[in-house]
Amino acid sequence: MIDTQLVLKYCGVRIDAHALTDSVPTGTDQPTVASELRDVLTTLASTETHITRLVPTLRDALRDVEEVLAAGPDDRIPVIDPTGALQARGPRLDALIGRRAAQIEHLRAMTRLWVAQHPTAQSR
């Protein structure tokens, strides 16, 4: 089943997952609004999963830096990765955020087309 919660989250439109699934044609390579909407939902969900996995690592690196900066002369401090945790992982986060933004724009375009074809889709 296709998860349509991202449509509601980013477009403010409620799309019935069963209606979307039923609208995706089988046995054809020709793209349709339904198949494109399904595909962008799948890739956007994947991108958000990658971002979610990366955030704790970045958060931990920032927390270590905060602890070092706040430490007094007698406090034990964590070792900070000298190779630059943020520098090493920041470009990946930037790339994922950029990809996510493009996918959201694609989702919005496909949602507008879906709503035009299916006037029963509900806006928030």
All heavy atoms as an XYZ file, in Angstrom:
950
protein
N       0.839     -1.179      0.000
C       0.000      0.000      0.000
C       0.890      1.251      0.000
O       1.895      1.297      0.698
C      -0.901     -0.028      1.241
C      -1.902      1.090      1.326
S      -3.106      1.224      0.015
C      -3.858     -0.360      0.027
N       0.491      2.217     -0.739
C       1.235      3.468     -0.836
C       0.868      4.352      0.353
O      -0.306      4.550      0.650
C       0.891      4.194     -2.154
C       1.241      3.309     -3.349
C       1.619      5.526     -2.236
C       0.684      3.803     -4.655
N       1.887      4.873      1.039
C       1.658      5.777      2.163
C       1.494      7.189      1.626
O       2.426      7.759      1.060
C       2.828      5.707      3.146
C       2.604      6.551      4.382
O       1.506      7.129      4.534
O       3.530      6.636      5.201
N       0.319      7.752      1.793
C       0.034      9.083      1.248
C       0.137     10.185      2.296
O      -0.258     11.322      2.032
C      -1.367      9.111      0.603
O      -2.332      8.746      1.593
C      -1.442      8.156     -0.579
N       0.680      9.882      3.470
C       0.789     10.890      4.525
C       1.683     12.061      4.119
O       1.479     13.188      4.570
C       1.300     10.259      5.817
C       0.290      9.338      6.476
C      -0.988     10.080      6.840
O      -0.958     11.151      7.435
N      -2.117      9.523      6.448
N       2.689     11.812      3.282
C       3.572     12.898      2.853
C       2.824     13.910      1.985
O       3.171     15.090      1.973
C       4.786     12.341      2.113
C       5.761     11.545      2.975
C       6.848     10.910      2.118
C       6.369     12.418      4.054
N       1.804     13.463      1.264
C       0.993     14.392      0.474
C       0.270     15.354      1.412
O       0.261     16.566      1.197
C      -0.025     13.652     -0.422
C      -0.891     14.637     -1.184
C       0.682     12.707     -1.372
N      -0.293     14.818      2.462
C      -0.980     15.656      3.444
C       0.010     16.593      4.132
O      -0.255     17.786      4.305
C      -1.705     14.778      4.469
C      -2.545     15.505      5.512
C      -3.650     16.326      4.850
C      -3.153     14.507      6.484
N       1.162     16.074      4.484
C       2.175     16.857      5.193
C       2.679     18.031      4.356
O       2.776     19.150      4.856
C       3.348     15.936      5.558
C       4.504     16.611      6.257
C       5.590     15.589      6.580
C       6.804     16.211      7.215
N       7.830     15.204      7.539
N       3.007     17.793      3.092
C       3.645     18.826      2.275
C       2.708     19.575      1.335
O       3.058     20.649      0.865
C       4.795     18.223      1.462
C       5.940     17.782      2.323
C       6.295     16.447      2.408
C       6.652     18.700      3.082
C       7.345     16.036      3.212
C       7.698     18.297      3.893
C       8.033     16.970      3.957
O       9.075     16.571      4.765
N       1.529     19.006      1.075
C       0.630     19.635      0.102
C      -0.721     20.025      0.707
O      -1.488     20.742      0.068
C       0.399     18.701     -1.084
S       1.920     18.149     -1.870
N      -0.996     19.515      1.890
C      -2.265     19.843      2.529
C      -3.460     19.183      1.866
O      -4.584     19.657      1.993
N      -3.221     18.096      1.166
C      -4.292     17.382      0.468
C      -4.320     15.946      0.966
O      -3.284     15.306      1.090
C      -4.060     17.408     -1.066
C      -5.098     16.567     -1.785
C      -4.055     18.828     -1.584
N      -5.516     15.467      1.231
C      -5.681     14.085      1.683
C      -6.048     13.239      0.458
O      -7.059     13.469     -0.185
C      -6.793     14.007      2.726
C      -6.893     12.686      3.431
C      -7.956     12.718      4.532
N      -7.834     13.853      5.424
C      -7.027     13.916      6.493
N      -6.275     12.896      6.791
N      -7.000     14.990      7.253
N      -5.176     12.284      0.148
C      -5.421     11.379     -0.973
C      -5.610      9.990     -0.405
O      -4.804      9.513      0.397
C      -4.235     11.392     -1.968
C      -4.134     12.762     -2.639
C      -4.401     10.298     -3.012
C      -2.964     12.900     -3.590
N      -6.680      9.355     -0.832
C      -6.960      8.000     -0.379
C      -5.930      7.049     -0.979
O      -5.755      6.993     -2.203
C      -8.372      7.593     -0.810
C      -8.716      6.192     -0.360
O      -8.757      5.948      0.865
O      -8.910      5.328     -1.243
N      -5.248      6.316     -0.127
C      -4.191      5.406     -0.578
C      -4.739      4.317     -1.489
O      -4.079      3.921     -2.454
C      -3.475      4.796      0.619
N      -5.942      3.840     -1.204
C      -6.536      2.801     -2.050
C      -6.845      3.348     -3.439
O      -6.603      2.664     -4.440
C      -7.808      2.239     -1.406
C      -7.545      1.460     -0.164
N      -6.930      0.230     -0.169
C      -7.803      1.741      1.138
C      -6.820     -0.213      1.064
N      -7.334      0.688      1.881
N      -7.358      4.570     -3.501
C      -7.662      5.174     -4.802
C      -6.394      5.361     -5.620
O      -6.376      5.111     -6.834
C      -8.376      6.513     -4.609
N      -5.313      5.775     -4.963
C      -4.044      5.950     -5.671
C      -3.514      4.603     -6.156
O      -3.120      4.459     -7.319
C      -3.019      6.643     -4.773
C      -1.643      6.879     -5.381
C      -1.730      7.697     -6.662
C      -0.726      7.560     -4.373
N      -3.528      3.612     -5.290
C      -3.054      2.277     -5.668
C      -3.870      1.718     -6.830
O      -3.313      1.166     -7.786
C      -3.122      1.314     -4.469
O      -2.310      1.845     -3.414
C      -2.637     -0.068     -4.832
N      -5.178      1.886     -6.766
C      -6.048      1.370     -7.827
C      -5.840      2.108     -9.148
O      -6.110      1.560    -10.214
C      -7.519      1.474     -7.414
C      -7.869      0.530     -6.272
O      -7.076     -0.407     -5.995
O      -8.929      0.737     -5.641
N      -5.343      3.344     -9.095
C      -5.156      4.144    -10.303
C      -3.833      3.877    -11.008
O      -3.645      4.306    -12.146
C      -5.244      5.633     -9.960
O      -6.529      5.951     -9.497
N      -2.907      3.203    -10.331
C      -1.617      2.905    -10.952
C      -1.828      1.737    -11.914
O      -2.221      0.652    -11.501
C      -0.548      2.549     -9.895
C       0.751      2.120    -10.558
C      -0.310      3.734     -8.969
N      -1.582      1.969    -13.202
C      -1.808      0.892    -14.171
C      -0.764     -0.223    -14.027
O       0.362      0.024    -13.620
C      -1.664      1.598    -15.522
C      -0.802      2.777    -15.247
C      -1.078      3.177    -13.823
N      -1.170     -1.422    -14.359
C      -0.243     -2.547    -14.339
C       0.037     -2.977    -15.769
O      -0.795     -2.806    -16.658
C      -0.832     -3.733    -13.552
O      -2.087     -4.095    -14.137
C      -1.033     -3.391    -12.089
N       1.233     -3.498    -15.985
C       1.581     -4.024    -17.289
C       1.920     -2.975    -18.330
O       1.894     -3.265    -19.516
N       2.235     -1.765    -17.907
C       2.614     -0.729    -18.864
C       3.788      0.067    -18.320
O       3.922      0.239    -17.119
C       1.434      0.216    -19.194
O       1.878      1.192    -20.127
C       0.911      0.912    -17.951
N       4.611      0.527    -19.235
C       5.743      1.376    -18.850
C       5.420      2.849    -19.010
O       6.254      3.700    -18.709
C       6.976      1.035    -19.697
C       7.515     -0.356    -19.386
O       7.240     -0.854    -18.288
O       8.214     -0.913    -20.251
N       4.241      3.152    -19.497
C       3.854      4.536    -19.707
C       3.547      5.199    -18.364
O       2.709      4.707    -17.606
C       2.602      4.619    -20.604
C       2.826      4.099    -22.009
C       3.854      4.928    -22.748
O       3.904      6.147    -22.622
N       4.709      4.256    -23.511
N       4.227      6.302    -18.059
C       3.959      6.970    -16.777
C       2.582      7.632    -16.780
O       2.104      8.108    -17.812
C       5.070      8.010    -16.683
C       5.523      8.239    -18.083
C       5.264      6.975    -18.837
N       1.973      7.607    -15.623
C       0.695      8.289    -15.411
C       0.855      9.186    -14.191
O       1.851      9.097    -13.465
C      -0.437      7.277    -15.159
O      -0.152      6.573    -13.936
C      -0.583      6.288    -16.310
N      -0.124     10.014    -13.956
C      -0.079     10.850    -12.758
C      -0.007      9.957    -11.520
O       0.776     10.214    -10.611
C      -1.293     11.800    -12.697
C      -1.360     12.512    -11.357
C      -1.248     12.809    -13.838
N      -0.781      8.901    -11.502
C      -0.782      7.996    -10.345
C       0.579      7.323    -10.160
O       1.089      7.256     -9.031
C      -1.875      6.947    -10.507
N       1.176      6.842    -11.234
C       2.469      6.161    -11.087
C       3.575      7.145    -10.706
O       4.457      6.816     -9.913
C       2.842      5.398    -12.358
O       3.052      6.271    -13.448
N       3.522      8.354    -11.257
C       4.510      9.374    -10.881
C       4.335      9.789     -9.424
O       5.314      9.980     -8.705
C       4.394     10.596    -11.794
C       4.961     10.380    -13.174
C       6.469     10.204    -13.161
O       7.175     11.016    -12.524
O       6.936      9.241    -13.778
N       3.090      9.933     -8.990
C       2.816     10.296     -7.598
C       3.307      9.191     -6.671
O       3.955      9.462     -5.654
C       1.325     10.548     -7.421
C       0.850     11.131     -6.108
C       1.600     12.391     -5.718
C      -0.645     11.411     -6.173
N       3.054      7.952     -7.032
C       3.550      6.819     -6.237
C       5.072      6.835     -6.162
O       5.654      6.675     -5.098
C       3.081      5.505     -6.857
C       3.628      4.281     -6.139
C       3.685      3.047     -7.004
N       4.471      3.299     -8.204
C       4.340      2.632     -9.342
N       3.444      1.681     -9.448
N       5.098      2.915    -10.382
N       5.713      7.066     -7.313
C       7.177      7.049     -7.352
C       7.789      8.179     -6.533
O       8.769      7.975     -5.818
C       7.669      7.121     -8.796
C       7.340      5.865     -9.591
O       6.906      4.862     -8.985
O       7.489      5.907    -10.827
N       7.228      9.377     -6.633
C       7.791     10.494     -5.866
C       7.553     10.286     -4.376
O       8.401     10.640     -3.555
C       7.281     11.867     -6.358
C       5.846     12.123     -5.973
C       8.174     12.990     -5.833
N       6.435      9.690     -4.001
C       6.196      9.383     -2.589
C       7.222      8.371     -2.074
O       7.735      8.510     -0.966
C       4.777      8.848     -2.385
C       3.669      9.886     -2.427
C       2.303      9.209     -2.506
C       3.747     10.811     -1.230
N       7.534      7.386     -2.885
C       8.512      6.365     -2.504
C       9.907      6.970     -2.348
O      10.601      6.717     -1.357
C       8.534      5.234     -3.551
O       7.217      4.677     -3.640
C       9.524      4.152     -3.176
N      10.325      7.787     -3.311
C      11.674      8.356     -3.236
C      11.784      9.401     -2.135
O      12.817      9.482     -1.465
C      12.113      8.966     -4.585
O      11.167      9.941     -5.008
C      12.248      7.890     -5.653
N      10.732     10.191     -1.924
C      10.751     11.187     -0.851
C      10.815     10.493      0.512
O      11.577     10.914      1.393
C       9.540     12.110     -0.943
C       9.402     13.180      0.131
C      10.633     14.073      0.215
C       8.147     14.020     -0.113
N      10.067      9.440      0.687
C      10.125      8.684      1.948
C      11.517      8.126      2.174
O      12.047      8.166      3.297
C       9.085      7.568      1.938
N      12.150      7.631      1.127
C      13.513      7.105      1.234
C      14.500      8.206      1.611
O      15.362      8.014      2.480
C      13.926      6.461     -0.087
O      15.267      6.053     -0.045
N      14.385      9.360      0.978
C      15.273     10.485      1.292
C      15.104     10.917      2.739
O      16.090     11.151      3.447
C      15.005     11.666      0.340
O      15.259     11.233     -1.001
C      15.883     12.856      0.664
N      13.865     11.018      3.193
C      13.635     11.424      4.583
C      14.183     10.378      5.559
O      14.671     10.730      6.626
C      12.157     11.712      4.812
C      11.738     12.993      4.115
C      10.465     13.601      4.653
O       9.703     12.924      5.360
O      10.253     14.789      4.349
N      14.140      9.112      5.194
C      14.721      8.066      6.034
C      16.233      8.250      6.141
O      16.804      8.136      7.224
C      14.381      6.672      5.480
O      12.961      6.514      5.487
C      15.037      5.566      6.291
N      16.888      8.547      5.013
C      18.338      8.785      5.032
C      18.687      9.984      5.916
O      19.653      9.940      6.676
C      18.883      9.002      3.620
C      18.918      7.767      2.788
N      19.560      6.614      3.165
C      18.394      7.505      1.572
C      19.419      5.701      2.229
N      18.709      6.212      1.249
N      17.906     11.056      5.813
C      18.152     12.245      6.641
C      17.974     11.891      8.113
O      18.796     12.268      8.954
C      17.222     13.402      6.229
C      17.604     13.917      4.837
C      17.283     14.541      7.253
C      16.613     14.893      4.240
N      16.925     11.149      8.416
C      16.648     10.760      9.796
C      17.801      9.944     10.382
O      18.153     10.115     11.547
C      15.338      9.949      9.862
O      14.280     10.761      9.348
C      15.008      9.521     11.273
N      18.407      9.097      9.560
C      19.541      8.292     10.035
C      20.796      9.127     10.241
O      21.641      8.796     11.065
C      19.842      7.174      9.039
C      18.818      6.084      9.035
C      19.205      4.970      8.084
N      18.121      4.014      7.953
C      17.807      3.406      6.830
N      18.505      3.617      5.730
N      16.805      2.564      6.786
N      20.950     10.197      9.500
C      22.144     11.028      9.572
C      22.093     12.031     10.727
O      23.122     12.349     11.325
C      22.315     11.774      8.241
C      23.574     12.593      8.030
C      24.814     11.711      8.173
C      23.541     13.228      6.646
N      20.912     12.487     11.076
C      20.765     13.537     12.086
C      21.356     13.168     13.451
O      22.056     13.985     14.051
C      19.286     13.978     12.197
C      19.037     14.836     13.422
C      18.879     14.730     10.934
N      21.126     11.969     13.992
C      21.702     11.666     15.311
C      23.226     11.771     15.344
O      23.800     12.220     16.335
C      21.241     10.237     15.589
C      20.014     10.067     14.777
C      20.239     10.885     13.533
N      23.891     11.375     14.277
C      25.347     11.465     14.226
C      25.786     12.925     14.305
O      26.716     13.266     15.036
C      25.870     10.838     12.920
O      25.420      9.485     12.867
C      27.378     10.869     12.860
N      25.113     13.767     13.553
C      25.447     15.191     13.577
C      25.111     15.804     14.938
O      25.868     16.608     15.473
C      24.711     15.923     12.461
C      25.117     15.527     11.042
C      24.209     16.185     10.017
C      26.568     15.873     10.770
N      23.985     15.408     15.507
C      23.584     15.914     16.821
C      24.612     15.524     17.882
O      24.997     16.348     18.721
C      22.210     15.376     17.197
C      21.663     15.972     18.488
C      20.316     15.396     18.897
N      19.334     15.462     17.841
C      18.657     14.402     17.373
N      18.860     13.199     17.872
N      17.768     14.530     16.419
N      25.083     14.277     17.840
C      26.088     13.821     18.800
C      27.388     14.603     18.656
O      28.022     14.969     19.656
C      26.364     12.329     18.630
C      25.179     11.466     19.041
O      24.257     11.987     19.709
O      25.175     10.273     18.671
N      27.800     14.861     17.418
C      29.028     15.632     17.191
C      28.873     17.044     17.744
O      29.797     17.577     18.374
C      29.358     15.675     15.700
N      27.725     17.656     17.551
C      27.499     19.002     18.085
C      27.456     18.994     19.613
O      27.967     19.912     20.257
C      26.200     19.582     17.525
C      26.252     20.025     16.070
C      24.860     20.399     15.579
C      27.210     21.183     15.898
N      26.855     17.954     20.175
C      26.783     17.852     21.639
C      28.189     17.753     22.230
O      28.495     18.394     23.235
C      25.945     16.635     22.042
C      25.650     16.595     23.533
C      24.704     15.463     23.923
N      23.445     15.538     23.196
C      22.989     14.592     22.372
N      23.669     13.480     22.165
N      21.837     14.726     21.768
N      29.069     16.986     21.590
C      30.455     16.875     22.060
C      31.148     18.233     22.014
O      31.860     18.611     22.952
C      31.240     15.870     21.220
C      30.817     14.434     21.474
O      30.079     14.189     22.458
O      31.214     13.561     20.672
N      30.945     18.974     20.956
C      31.550     20.302     20.837
C      31.004     21.225     21.923
O      31.764     21.961     22.572
C      31.302     20.898     19.425
C      31.728     22.358     19.367
C      32.049     20.085     18.376
N      29.704     21.186     22.164
C      29.104     22.014     23.217
C      29.689     21.673     24.582
O      29.965     22.565     25.387
C      27.585     21.828     23.237
C      26.871     22.472     22.075
C      25.386     22.135     22.037
O      24.965     21.123     22.655
O      24.646     22.884     21.383
N      29.883     20.374     24.866
C      30.449     19.954     26.147
C      31.876     20.469     26.309
O      32.256     20.918     27.393
C      30.425     18.429     26.282
C      29.051     17.871     26.549
C      29.074     16.355     26.685
O      30.089     15.791     27.148
O      28.068     15.733     26.324
N      32.649     20.402     25.248
C      34.036     20.890     25.308
C      34.046     22.384     25.574
O      34.810     22.888     26.413
C      34.796     20.553     24.010
C      36.123     21.287     23.948
C      35.015     19.055     23.909
N      33.205     23.129     24.897
C      33.176     24.585     25.061
C      32.678     25.002     26.443
O      33.122     26.010     26.979
C      32.306     25.223     23.967
C      32.849     25.100     22.545
C      31.843     25.654     21.547
C      34.194     25.794     22.405
N      31.775     24.219     27.016
C      31.213     24.569     28.320
C      32.032     24.032     29.492
O      31.796     24.406     30.644
C      29.781     24.041     28.412
N      32.997     23.194     29.226
C      33.764     22.550     30.291
C      34.657     23.543     31.035
O      35.176     24.490     30.455
C      34.627     21.427     29.705
N      34.786     23.277     32.323
C      35.700     24.057     33.146
C      37.083     23.427     33.113
O      37.287     22.371     32.509
N      38.022     24.052     33.795
C      39.402     23.558     33.745
C      39.581     22.150     34.307
O      40.478     21.429     33.883
C      40.182     24.570     34.570
C      39.213     25.509     35.154
C      37.871     25.245     34.578
N      38.747     21.720     35.239
C      38.914     20.395     35.844
C      37.909     19.362     35.321
O      37.905     18.225     35.804
C      38.774     20.499     37.370
C      39.888     21.348     37.975
O      41.020     21.281     37.447
O      39.613     22.064     38.953
N      37.059     19.752     34.379
C      36.044     18.840     33.851
C      36.635     17.887     32.815
O      37.543     18.250     32.073
C      34.906     19.620     33.178
C      34.098     20.440     34.169
O      34.115     20.097     35.369
O      33.470     21.428     33.746
N      36.098     16.677     32.814
C      36.476     15.716     31.766
C      35.719     16.107     30.501
O      34.541     16.459     30.554
C      36.095     14.312     32.176
C      36.946     13.815     33.338
C      36.665     12.390     33.595
N      36.927     11.666     32.341
C      37.341     10.422     32.283
N      37.519      9.752     33.377
N      37.560      9.837     31.142
N      36.385     16.037     29.410
C      35.742     16.429     28.152
C      35.825     15.297     27.140
O      36.767     14.501     27.158
C      36.378     17.715     27.556
C      37.877     17.519     27.331
C      36.117     18.902     28.444
C      38.544     18.653     26.590
N      34.810     15.198     26.266
C      34.861     14.162     25.232
C      35.922     14.500     24.182
O      36.267     15.671     23.990
C      33.467     14.195     24.623
C      32.952     15.561     24.907
C      33.597     16.005     26.189
N      36.406     13.474     23.555
C      37.357     13.675     22.469
C      36.558     14.057     21.228
O      35.571     13.409     20.881
C      38.164     12.389     22.211
C      39.085     12.554     21.019
C      38.948     12.014     23.451
N      36.995     15.123     20.594
C      36.320     15.569     19.374
C      37.059     14.999     18.178
O      38.288     15.028     18.116
C      36.283     17.111     19.296
C      35.454     17.656     20.454
C      35.718     17.569     17.967
C      35.409     19.156     20.507
N      36.305     14.495     17.235
C      36.880     13.914     16.019
C      37.678     14.993     15.281
O      37.109     15.976     14.799
C      35.744     13.398     15.133
C      36.229     12.744     13.867
O      37.449     12.706     13.631
O      35.375     12.269     13.104
N      39.004     14.844     15.199
C      39.818     15.882     14.579
C      39.648     15.975     13.068
O      40.072     16.945     12.458
C      41.253     15.490     14.941
C      41.197     14.012     15.123
C      39.828     13.726     15.673
N      39.018     14.973     12.467
C      38.820     15.046     11.016
C      37.618     15.901     10.652
O      37.395     16.173      9.485
C      38.632     13.640     10.418
O      37.472     13.037     11.009
C      39.853     12.776     10.661
N      36.853     16.302     11.636
C      35.711     17.168     11.377
C      34.457     16.384     11.058
O      34.161     16.118      9.902
N      33.738     16.010     12.110
C      32.522     15.222     11.908
C      31.514     15.980     11.061
O      30.891     15.421     10.164
C      31.910     14.864     13.261
N      31.367     17.261     11.342
C      30.397     18.039     10.571
C      30.876     18.246      9.141
O      30.094     18.172      8.196
C      30.127     19.384     11.244
C      29.477     19.300     12.626
C      29.292     20.690     13.214
C      28.157     18.574     12.553
N      32.160     18.497      8.975
C      32.678     18.688      7.628
C      32.564     17.401      6.817
O      32.326     17.435      5.619
C      34.146     19.153      7.659
C      34.336     20.538      8.209
C      34.453     20.553      9.730
O      34.148     19.582     10.413
N      34.881     21.678     10.267
N      32.750     16.267      7.470
C      32.687     14.988      6.769
C      31.259     14.611      6.395
O      31.018     14.030      5.342
C      33.299     13.889      7.632
N      30.318     14.955      7.248
C      28.934     14.531      7.017
C      28.036     15.650      6.520
O      26.967     15.397      5.986
C      28.369     13.922      8.294
C      29.070     12.617      8.650
C      28.602     12.059      9.972
N      29.327     10.857     10.336
C      30.467     10.848     11.000
N      31.025     11.966     11.380
N      31.065      9.709     11.295
N      28.456     16.888      6.695
C      27.655     18.033      6.276
C      27.306     18.046      4.804
O      26.147     18.284      4.440
N      28.275     17.786      3.902
C      27.933     17.776      2.477
C      26.867     16.737      2.122
O      26.015     16.976      1.282
C      29.262     17.463      1.795
C      30.294     17.972      2.744
C      29.720     17.694      4.116
N      26.910     15.589      2.783
C      25.872     14.572      2.534
C      24.517     15.094      2.977
O      23.523     14.921      2.274
C      26.225     13.282      3.269
C      25.166     12.204      3.110
C      25.653     10.870      3.678
N      24.593      9.937      3.879
C      24.042      9.201      2.936
N      24.462      9.315      1.706
N      23.071      8.356      3.214
N      24.464     15.745      4.141
C      23.207     16.308      4.611
C      22.727     17.388      3.649
O      21.547     17.421      3.297
C      23.364     16.879      6.025
C      22.102     17.512      6.614
C      20.992     16.479      6.767
C      22.407     18.163      7.953
N      23.622     18.250      3.194
C      23.244     19.288      2.236
C      22.659     18.682      0.967
O      21.650     19.157      0.442
C      24.445     20.165      1.886
C      24.856     21.085      3.014
O      24.059     21.266      3.962
O      25.983     21.610      2.961
N      23.305     17.630      0.469
C      22.824     16.975     -0.749
C      21.446     16.353     -0.527
O      20.562     16.475     -1.373
C      23.821     15.918     -1.205
N      21.256     15.719      0.623
C      19.962     15.109      0.919
C      18.870     16.164      1.072
O      17.744     15.968      0.598
C      20.054     14.256      2.188
C      20.798     12.931      2.044
C      21.054     12.311      3.410
C      20.023     11.971      1.152
N      19.184     17.274      1.716
C      18.204     18.352      1.887
C      17.828     18.941      0.524
O      16.660     19.212      0.246
C      18.748     19.447      2.829
C      18.953     18.890      4.247
C      17.848     20.665      2.850
C      17.693     18.447      4.955
N      18.818     19.105     -0.348
C      18.544     19.600     -1.696
C      17.681     18.638     -2.492
O      16.743     19.042     -3.182
N      18.015     17.342     -2.387
C      17.219     16.328     -3.091
C      15.793     16.298     -2.546
O      14.825     16.215     -3.307
C      17.884     14.963     -2.942
C      17.140     13.873     -3.711
C      17.933     12.609     -3.830
N      18.135     11.968     -2.543
C      18.852     10.867     -2.382
N      19.466     10.311     -3.413
N      18.979     10.327     -1.187
N      15.653     16.424     -1.238
C      14.331     16.426     -0.609
C      13.506     17.604     -1.095
O      12.316     17.466     -1.409
C      14.485     16.466      0.911
C      13.193     16.528      1.670
C      13.491     16.579      3.179
N      12.384     17.117      3.901
C      12.189     18.415      4.153
N      13.055     19.304      3.743
N      11.136     18.822      4.812
N      14.118     18.780     -1.197
C      13.400     19.968     -1.666
C      12.892     19.770     -3.096
O      11.740     20.112     -3.408
C      14.300     21.195     -1.584
N      13.727     19.197     -3.962
C      13.308     18.945     -5.345
C      12.173     17.911     -5.383
O      11.221     18.056     -6.168
C      14.498     18.466     -6.169
N      12.265     16.898     -4.532
C      11.218     15.877     -4.501
C       9.900     16.451     -3.985
O       8.829     16.079     -4.471
C      11.666     14.692     -3.646
C      12.774     13.899     -4.302
C      13.455     12.929     -3.356
O      13.288     12.980     -2.133
N      14.244     12.023     -3.920
N       9.967     17.364     -3.040
C       8.746     17.994     -2.531
C       8.095     18.838     -3.625
O       6.868     18.816     -3.788
C       9.033     18.826     -1.261
C       9.365     17.883     -0.091
C       7.856     19.727     -0.911
C       9.903     18.588      1.137
N       8.892     19.550     -4.395
C       8.330     20.330     -5.509
C       7.677     19.411     -6.536
O       6.601     19.717     -7.058
C       9.406     21.194     -6.159
C       9.802     22.382     -5.308
C       8.612     23.240     -4.887
O       7.781     23.598     -5.763
O       8.485     23.542     -3.692
N       8.318     18.289     -6.827
C       7.741     17.309     -7.754
C       6.444     16.752     -7.174
O       5.440     16.611     -7.893
C       8.755     16.204     -8.009
C       8.342     15.238     -9.071
N       8.971     14.039     -9.247
C       7.378     15.266    -10.028
C       8.408     13.379    -10.247
N       7.438     14.103    -10.724
N       6.445     16.442     -5.879
C       5.240     15.952     -5.208
C       4.108     16.967     -5.319
O       2.969     16.608     -5.618
C       5.541     15.641     -3.739
C       4.350     15.238     -2.871
C       3.762     13.911     -3.345
C       4.762     15.157     -1.411
N       4.414     18.232     -5.108
C       3.378     19.269     -5.200
C       2.805     19.362     -6.609
O       1.592     19.515     -6.782
C       3.945     20.605     -4.738
C       4.159     20.641     -3.239
C       4.765     21.937     -2.767
N       4.851     21.925     -1.314
C       5.751     22.592     -0.621
N       6.646     23.352     -1.238
N       5.763     22.523      0.696
N       3.666     19.266     -7.612
C       3.191     19.311     -9.000
C       2.299     18.102     -9.299
O       1.220     18.246     -9.897
C       4.374     19.361     -9.963
N       2.730     16.920     -8.892
C       1.938     15.718     -9.148
C       0.618     15.748     -8.369
O      -0.407     15.299     -8.867
C       2.733     14.460     -8.770
C       3.929     14.176     -9.655
S       3.508     13.672    -11.342
C       3.383     15.184    -12.217
N       0.658     16.320     -7.171
C      -0.565     16.425     -6.374
C      -1.563     17.361     -7.040
O      -2.767     17.073     -7.079
C      -0.238     16.895     -4.941
O       0.639     15.934     -4.335
C      -1.488     17.038     -4.103
N      -1.070     18.485     -7.584
C      -1.976     19.396     -8.298
C      -2.637     18.684     -9.479
O      -3.839     18.838     -9.719
C      -1.231     20.636     -8.769
C      -0.903     21.613     -7.650
C      -0.383     22.946     -8.171
N       0.873     22.826     -8.896
C       2.086     22.894     -8.335
N       2.195     23.079     -7.024
N       3.175     22.785     -9.059
N      -1.864     17.895    -10.210
C      -2.433     17.141    -11.332
C      -3.437     16.095    -10.845
O      -4.501     15.908    -11.436
C      -1.321     16.470    -12.139
C      -0.417     17.409    -12.932
C       0.767     16.639    -13.517
C      -1.198     18.114    -14.023
N      -3.098     15.421     -9.754
C      -4.010     14.418     -9.183
C      -5.331     15.068     -8.783
O      -6.398     14.547     -9.090
C      -3.367     13.732     -7.986
C      -4.288     12.763     -7.295
C      -5.124     13.023     -6.249
C      -4.493     11.394     -7.638
N      -5.816     11.900     -5.900
C      -5.450     10.884     -6.745
C      -3.953     10.547     -8.598
C      -5.885      9.566     -6.790
C      -4.386      9.231     -8.635
C      -5.340      8.752     -7.740
N      -5.261     16.194     -8.097
C      -6.472     16.876     -7.638
C      -7.311     17.328     -8.831
O      -8.543     17.263     -8.799
C      -6.113     18.061     -6.713
C      -7.310     18.943     -6.432
C      -5.528     17.528     -5.400
N      -6.650     17.769     -9.903
C      -7.385     18.176    -11.103
C      -8.127     16.980    -11.714
O      -9.245     17.132    -12.219
C      -6.433     18.785    -12.129
N      -7.518     15.809    -11.653
C      -8.145     14.607    -12.210
C      -9.137     13.948    -11.245
O     -10.020     13.219    -11.673
C      -7.077     13.577    -12.589
C      -6.235     13.955    -13.767
C      -5.188     12.889    -14.078
O      -5.026     11.906    -13.351
N      -4.470     13.091    -15.172
N      -8.951     14.184     -9.947
C      -9.782     13.534     -8.925
C     -10.296     14.616     -7.968
O      -9.745     14.798     -6.873
C      -8.969     12.494     -8.153
C      -8.395     11.438     -9.004
N      -7.190     11.563     -9.655
C      -8.865     10.212     -9.340
C      -6.948     10.473    -10.359
N      -7.948      9.644    -10.190
N     -11.325     15.317     -8.340
C     -11.822     16.425     -7.502
C     -12.284     16.013     -6.107
O     -12.498     16.858     -5.264
C     -12.990     16.988     -8.306
C     -12.953     16.344     -9.637
C     -12.061     15.150     -9.557
N     -12.398     14.712     -5.849
C     -12.827     14.273     -4.522
C     -11.709     14.289     -3.494
O     -11.946     14.077     -2.314
C     -13.413     12.847     -4.585
O     -12.429     11.965     -5.107
C     -14.668     12.817     -5.440
N     -10.456     14.550     -3.952
C      -9.344     14.669     -2.992
C      -9.644     15.844     -2.066
O     -10.131     16.881     -2.502
C      -8.031     14.897     -3.731
N      -9.380     15.657     -0.804
C      -9.758     16.650      0.198
C      -8.578     17.490      0.631
O      -7.532     16.963      0.979
C     -10.358     15.971      1.424
C     -11.568     15.143      1.129
C     -11.990     14.334      2.340
O     -11.263     14.203      3.303
N     -13.194     13.793      2.277
N      -8.771     18.810      0.633
C      -7.761     19.705      1.201
C      -7.997     19.795      2.696
O      -9.099     19.605      3.179
C      -7.870     21.090      0.589
O      -7.534     21.043     -0.771
N      -6.935     20.116      3.411
C      -7.054     20.264      4.879
C      -8.050     21.315      5.221
O      -8.261     22.310      4.723
C      -5.720     20.705      5.467
C      -4.794     19.623      5.761
C      -3.676     20.125      6.604
N      -2.455     20.029      5.802
C      -1.279     20.342      6.225
N      -1.112     20.809      7.417
N      -0.229     20.218      5.504
